[in-house]
Amino acid sequence: MIEKKLDILNRSAGVFLRLGLRSVTMDDLSSELGISKKTLYQYFSDKDSLINAIIDLKLENDRA
């Protein structure tokens, strides 16, 4: 389960970098990642929580 969440975080970060934070919706992410919206919402309650998790992951990686 943790591996799936990390995969979503890393792949979503790429989508946000490519398309921009404001223009990407959860629908766009589910399509780009090839997962259902239900799966995406199992891990993240909304786009803001997903973005915050990506930032936290990147900061954690930079500290290591």
Number of C-alpha atoms within 10 A of each C-alpha: 7 8 8 11 16 14 13 21 21 14 15 21 19 11 17 16 9 10 10 11 14 8 8 15 13 17 13 13 20 18 12 12 15 9 13 14 14 10 13 20 14 11 16 19 10 13 17 11 12 20 17 12 17 19 14 12 15 15 11 10 9 8 7 6
